[in-house]
Amino acid sequence: MSDLFDKKPQYEPLAARMRPRNLDEYVGQAHIVGKGRLLRRAISADRLSSVIFYGPPGCGKTTLARVIATHTKSNFITINAVLSGVQSIRDAIDSAANNRKLYDQRTILFVDEVHRWNKSQQDALLPWVENGTIILVGATTENPFFEVNRALVSRSRVFQLLPLTDEDLFLAANQALSDKERGYGNYTVRFEDGALEHLVETASGDARSLLNALELAVETSVEEWPPAAGTEVYISKEAAEQSIQKKVVLYDKDGDYHYDTISAFIKSLRGRDPDAALYWLARMVAAGEDPHFIFRRMLISACEDTGMADPMAISVVEACAAAFDRIGMPEGRYHLAHATLYLATCPKSNSSMGFFDALSSVQSENAEVPNHLKDANRDAEGFGHGAGYLYPHAYKDHWTAQQYLPNGLEGRIFYTPSAQGYEKTICDQVLSRRELQLAAMWEREEKNFIPFESGGSVHKECLKTKNPRNRTQEENLTFSPRNTEFERWQRRTDENTGEILRKIRDTMMESANVVRHSRVLVMNGDNGVFLWELVRRCPEGLVAAFCDSEDKIKILEHYCSRFSEMEKPFLFHNSSFFAENFTTENWEQDLSKIGDGEFDKIFLQKNLRSLIQGEQIAENFARLKGNPRFSQSKIYFFAKISRKSQNPAQILGGLFENSEIAEKFSQLCEKYYGGSNFFEEKDISEIFAKNNLKASFFSQEFDFEFSLDENFFQGFFGEDTDFGRFAEETVSQTEFEAIKSEVKKVLSRRNNFVIKTYYAFFAAE
């Protein structure tokens, strides 16, 4: 069996001679082999499990396998899938089984171009990978999720390698130029301005292409090779251009580049960027993509992304497709470009996605057709089908309010018109008719239905938003008035804490741009809300958490038992970050278990409730930045902005029977929330600025469902509460008692509310 890593003769190509021999020489792919990353830790500890390396040519897949071979104590076998078959697999398995039996030694099998094996060849490996006889290291330029057996992929960890950056390629070139043993370090190689840059730029992330071109440029720039040591070799820009021709467009009609390019094209149309759309179109045409495939995807986009904002889009694209069929190439490129530009410049609406909401309801609700909508031609006399149906053409404007959805789904919202293009012209009309239909239903159920607010103005605004939480609000407003439905709503509001934390967590994760290889630290991670989400999002990075309670750490560690050793987060018991005299000295013993490497991001799971707490966090974070592990870290935290959130007067005051008391209540709340106990975003930014830290932020409004009942009343208006004490000092006892009396009246009529709450999300560095 041949071994790709056998010692090579001296005349082998420069790209082969310069293959890195260890991780320190390896260039690029810092997201998976950088200090502290999962793969680097696994290689260094010789605890590698089955992996598949996936990426374009020249990005370092085979080289990484060679590095693994030099680091491991395991038996290392290499197979090229292009040149080998089932017999090679059997020989490798026999060798692995013998080494395991006789020497208790693991075997790592490296399969280059693993996607070239057929299904039966790949299946031959499954039982041996499963029982640990073989640890598979596969390399492929094709997406393994499509080209490698699903069963084999499920038993492996997939690492995607990216094209090398220009910085990486310059580093690879300089290594070759300075290495006296394997490269050109024995000569003085000089480049005309722009010559080396041309080689790097044209290589387009492919180190092999760069080194091959560099070899050709150097060895053809002298009369005889090899010259004497110390000879100066001058490479002109013309020689560089001749050494590396224009790189062929990377594209395959059935693989990743095909799907990635069409994805970029559609997303450019959706994003209304005509320049980018034309570029991706040209790239597909230049690579020989089937124009009918491009038109098919544009026809989908015309309804999915443009939709009702421009109903003519589908007609324009279909007309261009028909014209292309009549004319063909090359003139048909005009019709491809015309359809592309039309879609890239017209308004956008994805309101047709409401169909999938409706489909979800169909699958979850077994609703009957309402009696008045049933066919009256067959069963009108026996069953009364069609009775009560109102014929729209008999009414003004050929429309009248009546129920068209099944019983139990009345008022359910599936279509939300946007304010774009044509759809903007019909938006008010659609919403107005919907409100009239809801009003007709309320009139039928007035004894049981609980309105959101007098006059329904707030409800009208809810209908104008595309916020999916407001869709839930509409459903709550229009549910069937059975007690079971109301009890289910109450249970949701009682358990709303988890929903609030989930929304805050997800918003912070997205704003922090957490990626698979991020190294993150969570402060006060006891309840795991942030911790487990980060573990899911950073499988190739590192996650650590400091927790306040040892008991909770035991619970978290018990939960961790389902992870492999390399996947587990690091958990430490330490709450010193929130102390006044914070230092990282008592962290060092814990952090030494993590190894080298800095943290990218720090998450504070605790809601910032006061400026004093903010000052402490800012001061301690400034101290933390002095530690090399955290010098480049960003800290992310959140705070509820009570001044901008709906206060009780805004929620309840509109329902007071006495308007004067409602006004008093409004003034009282404005004074209370405008006081020094409550802060705004700029106050937090100023605190961090005092500590030479820059804090950026954005605010977001959430609609949360709450049940305001006796517990709320006592917690807000009680004698020992902040608001209660403030009220007694601000208004007369008579006025305060009148306010409480009105609030109790409102809560006696209803206690379910959707409350708008502002949270600010901060990033400090």
N, C-alpha and C positions, 0 to 999 in steps of 0.2 A: 504493500500500500504506500503510495507516495505521500510525502509530507511537505506541505507548502512552506514549512518553516525550517527545512533543511538548510544548511549553510550554502550560500550561493557563490558561484564563481565571480571573479573580479570584473568580468565584462557584462554583468547584469546591468539593467537600466538604472539611472540615477534615482528614479522614484522608488525602485525596489531597494537600492542600497541605503536610502535615507529613511526607511521605515523606522519609526521610534522604537527604542528597545525597552522603555519603561514609561510609566505614567507621567513622569516629569518632562519627558521629551515629547509627549503626545500634544498635538496642536489642535485647538478648537474643541467643540462639544462640551463647553464648561457647564452647560445645564445638566449634564449627566455624569461627567467625570471630574467636575471642579471639586475643590476641597470641601469635604463634608457631605458631598452628594452620595446618594444611596449606592450607586454602582461603584464609585471609587472605594467606599467603605467595604463593600462586599468583595471587591478584587483584592484590596490590601489585607483583609482578614482571611482570604482564601475560603470564603463561604458563599461562593457563587451558586445560584440556582439556575435552572434552565432559562435562557434569554434568547431573544431574537433581535438582531440589529437591523433596522430598516432605514434606508436613506438613498440618496442619489449617488452615482458613481463618484469616486474620488473624495468622499467625505470622511473616510477612516474606519470603515466597518471591519475589513480584514486586518487592518493594522491594530485595531482594538483587540481583536481575537489573539493576535500575536503577542500583545502586551500581557493578556491574561495567561498565555502559555508560559511566559517568563516569570510570572508571579506565583503560579500555582504549584503545589506539591503533588497534584493529581497527575495521573497518566493523561497525556494530551494527544488526541488523534485528530487528523485533518482529512476531510474528504471534500472534493469539488463535485457538486451535484451534476455538473455538465458532463463529467468524465466517468462517473461511477454509477453503479446500479445496486440491485438487491444484494449481490454477493459481497460487495464492499461493506454494506451495512452489516451483514452476517459476520464478516471478519472482525469488524469493529466491536460488535456485541460480544463475540467470543473472547476477544482480547480484554474487554472490560470485565466480563464475568470472571476470567482467570485472575486478573489483578485484584478484584474484590475478594475472591475466595482465598488466594494464596498470600496476598500481601495486605489485605484490608485497605486497599488503595482505591480512591474514586477515579473515575474516568470522565474527562471532558471531551466530548465529540464536537469538533467545529465543522459545520457544513456550510461551505461557501455556495452562494446562489441556490439556497435551499428551495426556492420556489420552482426550480427546474425539475425537481422530482415529481413524479405523478402521485396520485392518491395512494396507490398500493405501496409505493416506496416510502411515503411519509408514514403510512399506517404501520409499517414494519417497525418503526421506532417507538410507537406509543407504549407498549407494555414495559419496555426497558427504561423509558423516561419516567413512567409511572412508578416503577418499583425502585428507582434510584440507581439502577445499574449504570445508566448513562446520564450525564448532565449535558444537555444540548445547548450549544451556542450556534445559532443560525445567522446567516447574513443574506440580505435580499434587497434588491432595488425596487421590488414590487410590494404593494401594500399587503402585509401578511394576513390581514383580516379577510382578504379576498383570495389570495394566491396560496396560502398555507392552510392545511386542514384545521378546521375549527377546534378539533380535539387537541391537536398539538399546540395551537396558540393558547388554549385555555390552561395548558400545563406550563406555560412559559410567561415570562415578563417581557413585554415588547418595549424597546427603546428606539425612539425615532431620532436619527442623526440628521442634522441640518447641513445645507451647503456651507462651506467655510466662508467666513467674512474676509474682506480684503485685508484686514489686520492680521488674521490668521495666515493668509497666503504670503504676506510679506515676511512674517516670522518663519514660515517654512522655507522660503527662498533664502533668507539670511542664514538659516541653519545649514543649508546646502553649500552656500558660498563660503562659510567659515569653517566647516568640518574638514580637517586635513586628512582624516582616514577614509571617509566615505564620499566626501564632496570635493569642493574646489578650493579648500583652505590653503593649499600650497601655491596658489596663484593669486595675482592681484586682478580681480575682476571689476572693471568700471563700466558704468552704463551711461549712455547719452541721456539727457534730461527727457523723461517721459517713457524711456524704453522699458524699464522694469515695471512701471505703472501700467503700460500697455499689456504686458504679459499677465499681470495680476487681474486686470479688468476683463480681459478676454477669457481667462480661465473660468470665470463665473462660478467661483466656489469649489472648483475641482482641483485638488492638490496634485493629483497624478498628471492632469493636463498641464499644469503650471511647471512641474519639475521636468516633464518630457520636453516642453518647449525651452526651458532654461538649459537643459542638457544640449539640445540641438543648437541653440544660440551660442553657447560657450565654446563647444567643440568644433563649430564650423567658423569661428572667428579668428582662428590661427591657421597657419599654413600646414602644420603637422601636429598631430595629437598622439601622445601627450607631449607638451612642451617641457622645457626645463623648469625646475622649481623656481618660483619668484617671478616668472614671466607675467607681464601685464597683458590682460585680455580685455580689449575694448569692444563693447557691444553697442552698435548703433541702433537707432530707433527703426531703421529699415530692416536690419537683421532680426530685430525682435518681432516685427510685423510678419516677416517671412517664416519665422520659427513657429508661430502659432496662428493658424488660420482662424477665420470666423467660426465660432462654436455653433454647431447645429442646434436648432431649436429643440429643446428637450420636450418631447411630446409622444404619447402613445395612445392609440385610439381606444384601447380597452383598459388602460390602467389608471393609476392615480393622477397623472398629469392631465389626462383627458378630463377626468371628473373635477380636478382642482381648477382647471382653466375655465371650464363652463361655469363652475361655481363662482369664480371671480367675475366672470362676465355678467351673470345674473345679478350678483350683488352690486355691481357697478350700475346696472340698470335701475335696481331698487333704490340705490343711493343717489340717483339723478346726476351721475358724473359722466357726461358724454365722451370726454377725452379718454377716460379709463375704459369705458365700454368699447370704443373704437379700437383701442390697443388690444384688448383681449379678443375681439372679433378678428382683427388682423392676424393675431398669433394663431388662432384656430385655422383660419383660411390658409395661411402660409404653411401650416403643418399638414394640410390636406384633409381637414375635418369635413364630414358630410354636411353640406349646407342644409339638408332637410332636417338633420338633427338640431342644428342651430335654430332654424325656424320653429321646430316643435317646442323647444324650450322657451322661445320668445312668445309663442301662443299661450303657453302656461303662465308666463310672467304677466301677460296682458290682463289676465283675469285675477291672478293671485296678488300681484303687487300694485297694478294700476287700477283695475276693477272699476267701480262705479265713479271714481274721480274723473275718468274719461272713458265712457262706454264705447267710444269710437276706436279705442286702441286695438281691440281684437279685430275690428274690420280692417284697419290699416295694415296690421301684420299679416292677416290672411290674404289681403290683396297683394302685398309684396311677395308672399310665398307663391301665389298663383302666377304672378308675373315672372318670377324666377323660373318656374317650371316651363314657361313658354319661351324664355330667352336663353337660359342656361349661363354657363361661365364662358368668358370672363366678365361679360357685361352685367351678369346677375349680381355681381358684387355691389353694384349700386343699390339694388333692392335690399340686400342684407344690411348695407349701411343706412339706408333710409328707415327701415324698420327699427334698427338699433337706435338711431338718433331720436326717432319719435318716442320710443319707450323711455329713453334716458332723459328726455326733457319734459314729459307730461307729468301732471300731478299724480300723487300716489294715494291709494287707499286699500287696506287689506280687510275691508268690512265683509268680504265674502267668506272670511274665516268663520263668520258666525254659523255657517253650515255645520262646522264640526262641533260647536256647542250644541246645536240642535241634534246632531247625530248622537252625541253623548247622552242627551236627555232621552232620546228614543231607546237607547240601549239600557238605560237605568229605570225608565218609567214605562209601565205597560198600560198606557192611557187609551181609552176608547174615544172614538169620534163623538163629539157632542151631538145630542139628538137633533138639534135644529140644523146641523150641517149634513146630516145623513141624506141619502138619496130618497127623495119623496116619490119617485116614479114607481117604486116597487112595493114599499111597505107603509105608505102613508096611512092607509085605512086601518090596517091591523095593529101597527105598533106606534103610529103617530110620528113616523120619521119625517123630518123636515118642518115639523110644527114650530112656529116661533121664528123662523128664518126671515130676516129683513132683506128685501131685494134692493141692493144699493142703487140701481138705476131709477128707482122710484123716488129718490130723495135728491135734495139739492146737492150740486156738485157730484152727483152719482156716488155718494158715500154716506154711510151712517155707522154709528158706533155700535158694535156688537162683538161678542166673544167668538174668536176663531180658533183659539188654542184649546186643547182638551181640558176637562175639569181637573183642577189641581195644578195646572201649569199657567193659569191666567196671570197675565202681567209679566211672564218670563221674557227676558230680553235676549235675543239672539243677534239681531242686526243693529249695529251702532254706526250710523252714518258719520263720515268724517267731515271736516270743514275744508275739503280740497275739491277744486275744479267743479265739475257738474254736480257732484254729490252735495256740495255746499248749497246749491240752489234748491235741493229737495229736503235738506236736513230739517229745517223748521217745520215743513209740512209733515214729514214723517213723525217728528216728535209731538207735534200738536195733536195729530190723530191718535197717537199712542196714549197721550194723556187723557183724551176724551174717552177712549176705551177703558182706561183704568178708572176714570171717574164714574163711568156707568157701572162698573163692577162694584166700586165702593158703595154706590147708592143701594145696590142689592144686598150688601153685607154690612151696612152701617152699624148694626148692633154689635158686630163682632170685630170689625176692622179697626186697628189702631193707627191713625194717620201720623206721619212724621212731624208735620208742622202745619199750623193753621194756614189755609190758602194754598198749600202744596207748592210754594215757590222753591223751597229747597229741593223738593223732589224733581221739579222741572230741571234744575241745574244738574242734578245727578244724571238725568237722562242724556245730558249733553256731553258727558265725559266718557272716555274709553277705558277708564280705570276698572279693571276686573273686580276690584273689591266693591265698587259701586254697583256692579251687576248683582253681586250678592245682596247688597243693600236693597236693590229693587225687588229681588226675590223675597226678602224678608218683609218688605212693605206689602207684598201682594200674595202672601201665602194663603192657602186655604185655611179658614178659621177653625180647624179642628184643634182640640186641646193637645193632641200628640205633636202637632207641628210646633205649637208655641213652646211646649216643654223642650223639644229638640233645639229650638232657637236659644232658650235659656241656658241649656247645657253648653252650647257653643260659647256664649258670652262668659259663662262662669269659668270656662277653661281657656280663656283668651290669652293668658299670659304666654303660653307656648307660641301662639301665633305672632304675638308682638316680638318676642325674642327671635323668631325665625326671620321675620321681615328685616329686623335690625341687622341680624347676622348676615343675611344675603346681600343687603345693601352695602355693608362694610366690605364684604369679600369682593364684590364687583368693583367698588371704588378703589380698593387697594390693589387691584389687578393681580390677584394671587394666581400663580401658575404652577405647573406640575413640579418644577424644580425649586420652588421658593423655600427658603430657610426661615422659619417663623417661630416666634416665642409668644406664648399666651400668658398674660398675667391673670391671676385669680381665675384659673380655668376649672374650678371645682365642679360645676354642673355639666361640663362637657359640650355645651351648646356650640361654642366656637371650635373646641378641640377636635371633635370627630369630623366636622365639616372640613377642617384644615387637613386632617389625615387623609380624607378622601381626595382633596384637591391637590395635595403635594406628595404623590407617591414616590417621586424620584428626588425629593428634597429632604427636609428634616423638620420635624415638629417637636417642640418642647413646651412644657407648661409648668409654671409655679403655682401651687395650690395652697390655700390657707389651712386646710384640714387634712390630717393624716388619715382619718377615717374615710374621707371622700376619695383620697388617693387609692386606698384599698379597693373601693368600689370601681374606680376607673381602671385599676390594674386587672381586676377581675374581668372587666369588659374587654381589656386588651388581649386576653388569653386567646381570642379568636384570630389574632393577627400572627404572622410569622415574626421571628425575632428581629428581622431587618425592617419590618413595617411598623413596629410599635413606636409610639411617641415616647419621649423622655419625660418622666413625671418627677417633680421635686416638691418637697414641702418647704415652702419659704414664702412669707408675706412681707418681707422687709422693704419691698419697693415702695410701699405706702407709708413707711416710717419717716419721721422727721430727719433723722441722722443716717440716711440711706447711703451705703457703699456697696460695691460688688465683691468685697473681700469674702464675705460668707457665701458667695455664689461659686467661687472658684472650684471648690472640690466637686460640686455638682456638675458644673459646666465642663470640667476636665473629662467627664465620661462621654461627652459628645464628640470630642476630638477638635481638630483645627477648623477654622472657617468662621466667617462672620455671619450674623443674622441680617436678613434683608428687611424683615418686618416684625413689628411688635404690636400685639393686639391687647387692648385693655377691654375686658369684658364688662367692666363695671360702668354703670351709667353715671356720668358726671353730674352731681347734684348741687354743688356749691362752688363759688369762686375760690374759697379756701382750699377745697379739695383740688381744684384746678391748679392753684399755685404750687401745692405740694408735688403734683405730678410733673409740672413743668420743671421745677427745681431738680427733682430726682432724675428726670430724663436727661437734663443737661449734664448731671454728674455721670450718668450712664454712658453718654457719648464719649467720655474720656477713656472708656475701656475699648481696646482694639476690636473686640468682638462686635461692638455696637456703634463704631464710629460712622458707618454708612447706613445705619438702620433708620427706618421711618416708624413712627409710632401712630397707631390708629385708635381712635376712641370716639365715643358718641355722647350726646347730651340732649335731654329733652328741653326744648325752648318753650317754657310755659307762657312767656309773654305773647307768643305768636299762635299758640294752640288755642282751640276753643275753650273758653272758660265756662263755668256753670251758668252764668247769666246769658251767654250767647246760645247755650243749649236749651235752657229751661225758660228764660225770660219771655220768649215769644209765646209761651203757653200760659202765662199768668193771666188771671181774670182782671186784675187791677193794673192798669198801665202805669200809674204813678209809682207803684211798688216795683214794677218791672224796671222802670228807669232808675230808681234808687239802687236796686240790685246791680244793674249794669255799671253805675258809677262806682259802687263799692268794689266790684271785681276789677275794674280798670285801675283803681288806686292800689289795690292789693297786689296785682300782678305787675304793676309798674314800679313797685318798690325795690329797695336795694337787695332784697333776698333773691331776686330773680335776675338773670343775666341774659345777654344776647351773644351772638357768635363773635362779634368784634371784641367783647370783653375777654374771651378766652384767647383770641389771637394776640391781644395786647399783653396778656400774662406771659405767653410763650416768648414774645418779642423781648420782654425784659430779661429773659434768660438767653438771649442771642439765638433763639430758635425761630424758625419760620413755620407758621401754622396756616395751612390752607383749609378751606371748609366748603361744604355745600349743605343746603337744607332741603329737606324733603317732607312733604305732607302725606300722612297716612290716614286712612279711614279705618278706625278700629271699632268693633262692636263691644258695647259695654251695657251692663245691666245696672241702672242707678236705683238702688233700693234703700232700705232702712240703714244698712251698713254704710252706704255712701253718705247718707244724711248725717249719721252720727260722726263719721270720720271727717266730715268737712265742716259741719256747723256746730259740733260739740263744744262745750265750754273750755275744754283743755286743748283744743286744736289751734293751730296758728291763725287760721282764718277766723275762727270764733273769737279769739282774743282781739284780733285786728278790728273786727266788726264792732265789738263792744266799745272800743276806743274811738271809732270813727262815726258811727251813727247812734241815734238814741235807742234805748232798749225797746221802745214801742215799734220803731221802724224795723229793727232786727227781727222782732217776733213776727211782724207782718210778713217779712221776707220768708222766714222759715215756714210760716203758715201757707203761703202761696206755693212754695216748693213741695210741701207735703201734699197739697191738693193735686199738683201735677203728677207726682209720683204715685198717687192713688189711682190715677187714670191710666198711666203707662209707666214702664220703667226700662224699656229697651230703646237704646239710642246708638247711632253711628256717629262717632265723635272724631273730628279732624284734629290730628295731633302732629306738631312739628318736632322733628328730630334734626339736629345738626351733626354731621359726620366730619371729623377733623383728621388731618394728616399733618404731623409735625416732623421736622427734620432739622 
